[in-house]
Amino acid sequence: IVLHRHPHWKCLLGPFLIFILITVVIGVLAGVVTGNDLGSTPTMVLLIILGVLWLAGFGWYFVRPLVSWKSTHFVLTDRRVIFRNGIITRSGIDIPIRRINTVEFRHGLIDRMLRTGTLVIESASDDPLSFDDIPQVEKVHALLYHEVLDMQDDEDGGARADTGTVDR
């Protein structure tokens, strides 16, 4: 294993901010409900509904993105690139190093400040594959390109060694 990465933490920022907003809104609504004279039973029912809504928001906008982030893996070995993701339904792709033709990266201003970006890998017969939110994408690009060149050098060196040992 040359490199093992999870997506950049910036992919968690949006869901976490939504969760904070949900928490603030439900807190304000809970304050309004407890401040009114509705009676004990309607107040309790409304507070339980707000609690259930908060728990649903916590699960969907806090726990789910965190578990998804933790279960997404980008792995570079000396033989292949491995990408795995999913919580309940898992999916993945393996790309042999020798089938990789082109490696490129893209990142805008915000991605450059956060040191993340998109890695694009083009293999021999497939459409280019994009991997978003790769931390330190320039370093990953350089390592992957180095592995591709090493693999090509090994193949070229092996071919020359075979031609030099042929008896006539």
Secondary structure, DSSP 8 states (H G I E B T S, - for coil): --EEE---THHHHHHHHHHHHHHHHHHHHHHHHHHS---HHHHHHHHHHHHHHHHHHHIIIIIHHHHHHHT-EEEE-SSEEEEEE-SSS-EEEEEEGGGEEEEEEE--HHHHHHTEEEEEEEESSS--EEEEEEETHHHHHHHHHHHHHHHHHHHHHHHHHHHHT---
